[in-house]
Amino acid sequence: AAALVFNKLFFPELDAFTGTIAAFGTFAVGFFARPIGGLVFGHYGDKLGRKNMLVTTLVMMGVATFLIGVLPTHAQIGVAAPALLVVLRFIQGFGVGGEWGGAVLMAVEHGHKGHRGFFGSCAQAGVPVGLLLATGVFTLLNSQLTDAQFLAWGWRVPFLIGILLLAVGLYIRLAILESPLFQKLQDQEPERPAPIREVLTKYPRNVLIAMGARFAENASFYIFTVFIYAYAKNNLQLERQIILNAILIASAAQFIAVPCFGALSDRVGRRPVYIFGAVFTALFAMPFFLLVNTQSPTLITLALVLAVAVGHAAMYGPQAAFFSELFGTRVRYSGVSLGYQLASPFAGGLAPIIAAVLIKWSGGNPWPVAVYLIITCLITLTAIRFAKETFDTDLE
């Protein structure tokens, strides 16, 4: 929505480029809220339990998403419209900042030692499923509605029906048992000091490793799945349906690939699989844009499948188990949330904006964006270089 309609509906007085940057800015706001959510919910997740935080963060995310679907536009309430959009994006980001850590820990801390990568990757597979559902709804609406209808009300539908996912998510999360590792710790040591202070004093190196490992994974994902819409439309004058269809196929492929890479990391280790993903993304950065520039729907789809279901999935699959294994049970929620979310604003949140500015600066040539992707991969490879292998770690 940020790439396709927000610039027209919430920033209509701006020119096309500035409106796109402003729309991506509302997208970025949620990422800057994530570290705050990670701090707050990480603290209480280590004090009160993983399950309680999962329910709270889901409600925040679901309600804010629904409210975006009923938000008046600039034509109706003026500058209050983008201001309210920013507030709702902040609430979304605040909730997600605490949700990811709880979700992956419920999977990993329930998992058998030899299968933690696979169990953790099943939580990660929620991302391609979410992208598949959201893109699928946008694709259906885009194919059935005129541009005027899509701008008038069609874009709201995915946000409004998100309330159904809130209901399903609450049913699941209220029914699951608390993480057995956390429950054991709670029984043995019900009163514990502030986990944030402990994670920063005992695990500062591992927080930095997790942050660095996030850069290539997070930046590449939002360039490949968000920025690509604006690039295809503004620079190549492609119909948005072509990109929507390509991302649908790429999401389906990634849904299969993420657990496969997670399971592979159980056999060969987290670091080799993660390094493969970062190296592949760096090498594929320029070929990706060359394939997209052909304007062939088949080659564009191939580019997105390789970028998302190979390069990104190889990093994202083992990530949940890898980050969880960097921290002890006493501070694991705080540790994974800090490492994961502190990098989010600068890696994922700013990636579409940086890419759009680089394209403008280069006169439409994508090579600076490819160089930017390669730099994020080098940051990630440096972080992994300083990490120890963790797949045989005893989480207790």
Secondary structure, 3 states (H helix, E strand, C coil): CCCCCHHHHHCCCCCHHHHHHHHHHHHHHHHHHHHHHHHHHHHHHHHHCHHHHHHHHHHHHHHHHHHHHCCCCHHHHCCHHHHHHHHHHHHHHHHHHHHHHHHHHHHHCCCCHHHHHHHHHHHHCHHHHHHHHHHHHHHHHHHHCCHHHHHHCHHHHHHHCHHHHHHHHHHHHHHCCCCHHHHHHHHHCCCCCCHHHHHHHHCHHHHHHHHHHHHHHHHHHHHHHHHHHHHHHHCCCCCHHHHHHHHHHHHHHHHHHHHHHHHHHHHHCHHHHHHHHHHHHHHHHHHHHHHHHCCCHHHHHHHHHHHHHHHHHHHHHHHHHHHHCCCCHHHHHHHHHHHHHHCHHHHHHCHHHHHHHHHHHCCCCCHHHHHHHHHHHHHHHHHHHCCCCCCCCCCC
